[in-house]
Amino acid sequence: MPQIILPGDPPIPLILRRSTRARRISLRISQLDGRVTLTLPNRVPEREAMAFAREKEGWIRKHLEARGDDVAVRLGAVLPVGGVMHEVVAGSGRQVRFEGARVAVPGPSDRIGARLAGYLKTVARARLAEASDHFAAKLGKPYSAITLRDTRSRWGSCTAEGRLMYSWRLILAPPDVLDYVAAHEVAHLSEMNHAPAFWNEVQRIHGEYTAPRAWLRKHGGDLHRYRFDR
């Protein structure tokens, strides 16, 4: 999709998306990655979209500021693991190690983010498999497989074939949030919908889930601010 720039300090990239179904210009800011998308009807000229963005500039900047900047994961960066903030420091040997409020990552400085991401994905897989096993046993229905991805639209999913998918970034969240997502997806093995019967199953196998669900809604987008590829 084409991109234009809204001038200012700092300049803001705007993604233009034309839609045959759009009846007017609309604006959306992704809380996951901060992308600003202008959707406009096919026949509306680009200059009108730009004028609309200028009118909404204050609103755009306010929401981007509330979201916060992306964090490049490198030496000196601070990021959550299990909901606890850790500073990334240089490590020795071959293994990533947690030392109190620090996480020591060995290897070249330009590979710190990738190295830490690989380690966290391994830990996330083990932790999510453990949680899925636990809740599947309580549900009384097995799942067929687990896959991890870096999804932006959802934290997990469950197919009709019993395949569970999770975002590996759940390892950054507090443990009770990860457990809730696992229970949520496992419950879909019994109820492939979000009807009252589904939520009853979540309550039965997990217990009260209001707090972790609220945390995910309020803070989940922040987990996508951490960039491991920079």
One Martini backbone bead per residue (centre of mass of N, CA, C, O) as a GRO file, in nm:
protein
  230
    1MET     BB    1   0.098   0.034   0.019
    2PRO     BB    2   0.084   0.350   0.019
    3GLN     BB    3   0.294   0.635   0.127
    4ILE     BB    4   0.274   0.907   0.352
    5ILE     BB    5   0.358   1.233   0.492
    6LEU     BB    6   0.330   1.386   0.804
    7PRO     BB    7   0.422   1.665   0.904
    8GLY     BB    8   0.673   1.714   1.164
    9ASP     BB    9   0.739   1.644   1.530
   10PRO     BB   10   0.738   1.397   1.398
   11PRO     BB   11   0.706   1.234   1.134
   12ILE     BB   12   0.416   1.068   0.975
   13PRO     BB   13   0.331   0.774   0.861
   14LEU     BB   14   0.100   0.697   0.592
   15ILE     BB   15  -0.147   0.466   0.507
   16LEU     BB   16  -0.294   0.390   0.200
   17ARG     BB   17  -0.643   0.278   0.166
   18ARG     BB   18  -0.834   0.136  -0.072
   19SER     BB   19  -1.205   0.117  -0.102
   20THR     BB   20  -1.509  -0.005  -0.225
   21ARG     BB   21  -1.666   0.017   0.069
   22ALA     BB   22  -1.607   0.298   0.113
   23ARG     BB   23  -1.771   0.624   0.208
   24ARG     BB   24  -1.521   0.729   0.376
   25ILE     BB   25  -1.293   0.870   0.563
   26SER     BB   26  -1.051   0.687   0.759
   27LEU     BB   27  -0.902   0.620   1.089
   28ARG     BB   28  -0.612   0.415   1.199
   29ILE     BB   29  -0.455   0.287   1.503
   30SER     BB   30  -0.216   0.073   1.588
   31GLN     BB   31  -0.138  -0.083   1.898
   32LEU     BB   32   0.094  -0.276   1.797
   33ASP     BB   33   0.271  -0.068   1.568
   34GLY     BB   34   0.160   0.240   1.498
   35ARG     BB   35  -0.003   0.235   1.252
   36VAL     BB   36  -0.127   0.461   1.000
   37THR     BB   37  -0.457   0.446   0.856
   38LEU     BB   38  -0.598   0.542   0.541
   39THR     BB   39  -0.931   0.525   0.441
   40LEU     BB   40  -1.058   0.529   0.096
   41PRO     BB   41  -1.224   0.590  -0.158
   42ASN     BB   42  -1.147   0.548  -0.484
   43ARG     BB   43  -1.240   0.861  -0.578
   44VAL     BB   44  -1.059   0.982  -0.371
   45PRO     BB   45  -0.829   1.200  -0.331
   46GLU     BB   46  -0.530   1.233  -0.172
   47ARG     BB   47  -0.562   1.530  -0.071
   48GLU     BB   48  -0.805   1.468   0.115
   49ALA     BB   49  -0.659   1.277   0.305
   50MET     BB   50  -0.447   1.484   0.397
   51ALA     BB   51  -0.645   1.690   0.515
   52PHE     BB   52  -0.764   1.499   0.724
   53ALA     BB   53  -0.498   1.446   0.876
   54ARG     BB   54  -0.446   1.738   0.962
   55GLU     BB   55  -0.704   1.764   1.137
   56LYS     BB   56  -0.596   1.491   1.312
   57GLU     BB   57  -0.310   1.535   1.434
   58GLY     BB   58  -0.356   1.559   1.739
   59TRP     BB   59  -0.484   1.280   1.773
   60ILE     BB   60  -0.253   1.112   1.663
   61ARG     BB   61  -0.028   1.205   1.862
   62LYS     BB   62  -0.169   1.124   2.123
   63HIS     BB   63  -0.184   0.814   2.060
   64LEU     BB   64   0.118   0.764   2.008
   65GLU     BB   65   0.215   0.860   2.286
   66ALA     BB   66   0.050   0.652   2.453
   67ARG     BB   67   0.192   0.400   2.330
   68GLY     BB   68   0.475   0.443   2.242
   69ASP     BB   69   0.776   0.333   2.175
   70ASP     BB   70   0.985   0.148   2.035
   71VAL     BB   71   1.196  -0.141   2.127
   72ALA     BB   72   1.521  -0.210   2.101
   73VAL     BB   73   1.680  -0.515   2.127
   74ARG     BB   74   1.955  -0.452   2.338
   75LEU     BB   75   2.195  -0.326   2.492
   76GLY     BB   76   2.015  -0.179   2.773
   77ALA     BB   77   1.756  -0.291   2.748
   78VAL     BB   78   1.404  -0.301   2.851
   79LEU     BB   79   1.214  -0.597   2.942
   80PRO     BB   80   0.967  -0.829   2.954
   81VAL     BB   81   0.954  -1.130   3.168
   82GLY     BB   82   0.689  -1.246   3.310
   83GLY     BB   83   0.627  -0.926   3.385
   84VAL     BB   84   0.938  -0.866   3.423
   85MET     BB   85   1.188  -0.647   3.436
   86HIS     BB   86   1.473  -0.642   3.206
   87GLU     BB   87   1.812  -0.620   3.152
   88VAL     BB   88   2.029  -0.606   2.886
   89VAL     BB   89   2.322  -0.809   2.882
   90ALA     BB   90   2.625  -0.927   2.868
   91GLY     BB   91   2.741  -1.248   2.796
   92SER     BB   92   2.855  -1.575   2.860
   93GLY     BB   93   2.904  -1.820   2.661
   94ARG     BB   94   2.591  -1.994   2.544
   95GLN     BB   95   2.385  -1.887   2.758
   96VAL     BB   96   2.100  -1.773   2.868
   97ARG     BB   97   2.067  -1.549   3.156
   98PHE     BB   98   1.925  -1.504   3.476
   99GLU     BB   99   2.002  -1.200   3.688
  100GLY     BB  100   1.753  -1.110   3.818
  101ALA     BB  101   1.710  -0.796   3.649
  102ARG     BB  102   1.874  -0.972   3.437
  103VAL     BB  103   1.980  -1.044   3.092
  104ALA     BB  104   2.216  -1.269   2.962
  105VAL     BB  105   2.370  -1.221   2.636
  106PRO     BB  106   2.538  -1.383   2.411
  107GLY     BB  107   2.739  -1.241   2.176
  108PRO     BB  108   2.697  -1.040   1.938
  109SER     BB  109   2.551  -0.731   1.944
  110ASP     BB  110   2.391  -0.771   1.657
  111ARG     BB  111   2.248  -1.057   1.799
  112ILE     BB  112   2.080  -1.017   2.058
  113GLY     BB  113   1.783  -1.017   1.969
  114ALA     BB  114   1.781  -1.293   1.822
  115ARG     BB  115   1.884  -1.462   2.058
  116LEU     BB  116   1.657  -1.395   2.258
  117ALA     BB  117   1.418  -1.481   2.086
  118GLY     BB  118   1.496  -1.779   2.063
  119TYR     BB  119   1.482  -1.837   2.365
  120LEU     BB  120   1.187  -1.742   2.420
  121LYS     BB  121   1.052  -1.945   2.230
  122THR     BB  122   1.138  -2.196   2.385
  123VAL     BB  123   1.002  -2.121   2.651
  124ALA     BB  124   0.717  -2.078   2.540
  125ARG     BB  125   0.666  -2.363   2.439
  126ALA     BB  126   0.693  -2.505   2.712
  127ARG     BB  127   0.482  -2.338   2.869
  128LEU     BB  128   0.236  -2.384   2.672
  129ALA     BB  129   0.238  -2.691   2.684
  130GLU     BB  130   0.190  -2.716   2.984
  131ALA     BB  131  -0.077  -2.558   2.994
  132SER     BB  132  -0.230  -2.726   2.781
  133ASP     BB  133  -0.214  -2.994   2.926
  134HIS     BB  134  -0.363  -2.909   3.180
  135PHE     BB  135  -0.636  -2.810   3.045
  136ALA     BB  136  -0.698  -3.065   2.878
  137ALA     BB  137  -0.730  -3.252   3.120
  138LYS     BB  138  -0.969  -3.091   3.248
  139LEU     BB  139  -1.151  -3.113   2.990
  140GLY     BB  140  -1.106  -3.402   2.824
  141LYS     BB  141  -0.926  -3.290   2.571
  142PRO     BB  142  -0.729  -3.319   2.304
  143TYR     BB  143  -0.460  -3.212   2.127
  144SER     BB  144  -0.252  -3.211   1.827
  145ALA     BB  145  -0.109  -2.915   1.830
  146ILE     BB  146   0.174  -2.677   1.838
  147THR     BB  147   0.207  -2.329   1.757
  148LEU     BB  148   0.430  -2.054   1.679
  149ARG     BB  149   0.386  -1.695   1.663
  150ASP     BB  150   0.383  -1.341   1.537
  151THR     BB  151   0.105  -1.222   1.612
  152ARG     BB  152  -0.136  -0.931   1.578
  153SER     BB  153  -0.455  -1.027   1.597
  154ARG     BB  154  -0.367  -1.266   1.799
  155TRP     BB  155  -0.292  -1.496   2.074
  156GLY     BB  156  -0.489  -1.723   1.957
  157SER     BB  157  -0.580  -2.064   1.844
  158CYS     BB  158  -0.841  -2.302   1.714
  159THR     BB  159  -0.901  -2.581   1.550
  160ALA     BB  160  -1.101  -2.843   1.445
  161GLU     BB  161  -0.828  -3.034   1.474
  162GLY     BB  162  -0.668  -2.923   1.744
  163ARG     BB  163  -0.498  -2.671   1.676
  164LEU     BB  164  -0.258  -2.479   1.837
  165MET     BB  165  -0.212  -2.119   1.865
  166TYR     BB  166   0.062  -1.893   1.947
  167SER     BB  167   0.207  -1.627   2.092
  168TRP     BB  168   0.530  -1.589   2.201
  169ARG     BB  169   0.481  -1.310   2.364
  170LEU     BB  170   0.354  -1.435   2.625
  171ILE     BB  171   0.632  -1.452   2.783
  172LEU     BB  172   0.616  -1.140   2.866
  173ALA     BB  173   0.392  -1.200   3.037
  174PRO     BB  174   0.221  -1.283   3.280
  175PRO     BB  175   0.147  -1.601   3.378
  176ASP     BB  176  -0.170  -1.564   3.400
  177VAL     BB  177  -0.203  -1.480   3.104
  178LEU     BB  178  -0.098  -1.730   2.966
  179ASP     BB  179  -0.298  -1.923   3.100
  180TYR     BB  180  -0.555  -1.798   2.990
  181VAL     BB  181  -0.500  -1.842   2.688
  182ALA     BB  182  -0.478  -2.146   2.706
  183ALA     BB  183  -0.764  -2.195   2.817
  184HIS     BB  184  -0.915  -2.061   2.588
  185GLU     BB  185  -0.816  -2.250   2.357
  186VAL     BB  186  -0.889  -2.522   2.483
  187ALA     BB  187  -1.199  -2.466   2.507
  188HIS     BB  188  -1.235  -2.492   2.188
  189LEU     BB  189  -1.243  -2.806   2.182
  190SER     BB  190  -1.555  -2.782   2.278
  191GLU     BB  191  -1.595  -2.460   2.188
  192MET     BB  192  -1.643  -2.296   1.865
  193ASN     BB  193  -1.688  -2.027   2.051
  194HIS     BB  194  -1.856  -1.738   2.250
  195ALA     BB  195  -2.044  -1.866   2.425
  196PRO     BB  196  -2.146  -1.935   2.737
  197ALA     BB  197  -2.029  -2.226   2.730
  198PHE     BB  198  -1.740  -2.142   2.690
  199TRP     BB  199  -1.699  -1.965   2.949
  200ASN     BB  200  -1.760  -2.202   3.138
  201GLU     BB  201  -1.508  -2.364   3.060
  202VAL     BB  202  -1.299  -2.161   3.144
  203GLN     BB  203  -1.388  -2.149   3.439
  204ARG     BB  204  -1.349  -2.452   3.504
  205ILE     BB  205  -1.029  -2.480   3.415
  206HIS     BB  206  -0.924  -2.187   3.546
  207GLY     BB  207  -1.115  -1.978   3.648
  208GLU     BB  208  -1.077  -1.676   3.714
  209TYR     BB  209  -1.040  -1.428   3.422
  210THR     BB  210  -1.067  -1.115   3.439
  211ALA     BB  211  -0.782  -1.003   3.495
  212PRO     BB  212  -0.613  -1.121   3.251
  213ARG     BB  213  -0.800  -1.012   3.034
  214ALA     BB  214  -0.764  -0.711   3.106
  215TRP     BB  215  -0.460  -0.696   3.070
  216LEU     BB  216  -0.456  -0.769   2.768
  217ARG     BB  217  -0.629  -0.529   2.673
  218LYS     BB  218  -0.440  -0.301   2.798
  219HIS     BB  219  -0.119  -0.439   2.746
  220GLY     BB  220  -0.070  -0.619   2.494
  221GLY     BB  221   0.034  -0.411   2.281
  222ASP     BB  222   0.317  -0.361   2.421
  223LEU     BB  223   0.455  -0.636   2.329
  224HIS     BB  224   0.499  -0.512   2.024
  225ARG     BB  225   0.736  -0.295   2.084
  226TYR     BB  226   0.938  -0.528   2.071
  227ARG     BB  227   1.245  -0.535   1.886
  228PHE     BB  228   1.447  -0.813   1.755
  229ASP     BB  229   1.549  -0.683   1.449
  230ARG     BB  230   1.766  -0.426   1.554
   0.00000   0.00000   0.00000
